[in-house]
Amino acid sequence: MMGYSRASEPIRFERDCDVVMVPQGDQVTLPAGSVGYITQALGGSFTVFVEGNLFRVAGKDADAIGKECAEVPTLPEGAGDEDVELMAWKQMRTCFDPEIPIDIVELGLVYECKVESQAPDKRKICVKMTLTAPGCGMGEVLVDDVRSKLEIIPTVAEADVELVFDPPWNQTMMSEAARLETGML
């Protein structure tokens, strides 16, 4: 399953797994044997419905529900800052709000992405991003998702992901494709 699930796929947790409640953002542990359904599988993470609640299963824990972990990105030998920036944007397109089947770039949540060279083959990526709503309980989860997906890019030593609310997000910041997908065109 590689995309938004229009039909729920049944799952069973094969091991205890730390998950995040959606939309509260609280971390809990679902025990081995828990059963439910995948409602969204995007960007390597999964939103699952278990006992009347939604939970986000991180990509690193995909094996807990019988799925494969996402592949680690690679860069060509001798890649420059421009290549790293392109890969950073590609990685951010694998970050999704667990309730919205559209990546954060298409949603217009990423305001800035800069690559800074620190030493030979060591880079820092600085990102400014926002949320669709300032009180979103999933804010820190999204920030951590972006940070972890950027820090696995070869040569990236650090990713500084800053959550900002100026300018405030609104639906006009979404790409045309995202507005069409959500019916906001």
C-alpha positions in Angstrom: 0.0 0.0 0.0 1.7 3.2 -1.1 -0.9 5.9 -0.9 -4.1 7.1 0.6 -6.3 4.2 1.5 -9.8 4.6 0.3 -10.7 1.2 1.7 -9.4 0.3 5.2 -6.7 -2.4 5.3 -6.9 -4.7 8.4 -3.7 -4.9 10.5 -2.5 -6.6 13.7 0.3 -5.3 15.8 3.1 -7.9 15.9 4.9 -6.2 18.7 4.3 -3.4 21.3 4.6 -0.1 19.4 4.9 3.5 20.4 2.3 5.5 18.4 0.9 9.1 18.5 -2.8 9.7 19.0 -4.4 11.8 16.3 -5.1 14.7 16.6 -4.1 15.2 20.2 -0.4 14.4 19.6 -0.1 12.3 22.8 2.3 9.4 22.7 1.0 6.0 23.8 2.0 2.4 23.4 -0.3 -0.1 21.5 0.3 -3.7 22.7 1.1 -6.6 20.5 -2.1 -8.2 19.3 -4.0 -5.0 18.9 -6.1 -5.0 15.7 -7.3 -2.2 13.6 -7.3 -0.8 10.1 -4.9 1.4 8.1 -6.8 4.5 7.0 -3.8 6.4 5.5 -0.4 5.2 4.3 1.6 8.1 3.0 5.3 9.0 3.1 6.3 5.9 5.0 4.1 6.5 8.0 0.7 5.1 8.7 -2.6 6.3 10.3 -4.4 3.4 11.9 -7.8 3.1 13.5 -7.8 1.0 16.6 -10.6 0.7 19.2 -12.3 3.9 18.1 -9.2 6.1 17.9 -6.7 7.2 15.3 -3.0 6.7 15.8 0.1 7.5 13.7 2.6 4.8 13.3 6.1 6.2 12.4 7.8 4.7 9.4 10.6 3.3 11.5 7.9 1.1 13.2 6.3 -0.1 10.0 7.4 -3.7 10.8 5.1 -3.6 13.9 2.1 -3.8 11.5 3.7 -6.0 8.9 4.9 -3.3 6.5 8.3 -2.4 5.2 10.2 0.6 6.3 10.8 3.4 3.7 14.1 3.4 1.8 16.9 5.7 2.9 17.6 8.5 0.4 20.9 8.5 -1.6 22.8 11.2 -3.3 25.2 10.9 -6.2 28.9 11.0 -5.4 30.1 14.6 -5.3 26.6 16.0 -4.8 26.6 19.8 -4.1 24.4 22.0 -2.0 21.8 22.3 -4.8 21.5 18.5 -5.0 21.0 18.3 -1.2 18.3 21.1 -1.4 16.5 19.2 -4.1 16.6 16.0 -1.9 15.4 18.0 1.1 12.3 19.2 -0.8 11.8 15.6 -2.0 12.0 14.3 1.6 9.6 17.0 2.8 7.1 15.8 0.2 7.0 12.5 2.2 5.7 14.3 5.3 2.0 14.2 5.8 -0.5 15.4 8.4 -2.1 12.1 9.6 -5.6 13.5 8.8 -4.9 15.1 5.4 -3.7 12.9 2.4 -1.6 15.8 1.0 2.1 16.4 1.7 3.2 19.5 3.6 4.9 21.0 0.6 1.7 20.9 -1.5 -0.3 22.2 1.5 2.0 25.2 1.5 3.2 24.6 5.1 6.9 24.9 4.2 7.9 28.6 4.0 11.7 28.2 3.6 14.4 25.6 3.1 18.1 26.6 3.0 21.2 24.4 2.9 24.3 25.6 4.7 27.7 24.1 4.1 29.5 23.6 7.5 32.6 21.5 6.6 33.6 19.3 3.7 30.6 17.0 3.2 28.8 18.3 6.2 25.6 20.4 5.8 22.9 21.9 7.9 19.4 22.3 6.5 17.2 25.2 8.0 13.5 25.0 7.4 10.7 27.3 8.4 7.3 25.7 8.4 3.8 26.3 9.8 0.6 24.4 10.5 -2.9 24.6 9.1 -4.0 25.6 12.6 -1.8 27.1 15.4 -3.3 24.8 18.1 -2.8 21.6 16.1 -1.8 18.8 18.5 0.3 17.1 15.7 2.6 20.1 15.3 5.6 18.7 17.1 5.0 15.3 15.5 5.2 17.0 12.0 8.3 19.0 13.0 10.0 15.8 14.2 9.0 14.0 11.1 10.5 16.7 8.9 13.7 16.8 11.0 14.2 13.1 11.0 13.6 12.8 7.2 16.1 15.6 6.5 18.8 14.2 8.8 18.9 10.9 7.0 20.0 12.6 3.8 23.7 11.8 3.2 26.1 14.7 4.3 23.3 16.4 6.5 24.7 16.7 10.0 21.8 18.7 11.3 18.3 19.9 10.4 16.9 22.9 12.2 13.1 22.9 11.7 11.5 26.0 13.1 7.7 26.2 13.5 6.5 29.7 12.6 3.0 31.3 12.4 3.8 34.5 10.5 2.5 34.7 8.0 -0.6 32.7 9.1 -1.4 29.8 6.9 -4.5 30.0 4.7 -5.8 27.8 1.9 -4.5 30.1 -0.9 -1.0 28.8 0.1 -1.9 25.4 -1.1 -0.8 24.3 -4.6 -3.5 24.2 -7.2 -3.4 20.3 -7.2 -3.9 20.3 -3.4 -6.8 22.7 -3.6 -8.4 20.5 -6.3 -7.8 17.4 -4.2 -9.5 18.9 -1.1 -12.3 20.6 -3.1 -11.0 24.1 -2.2 -10.5 25.3 -5.7 
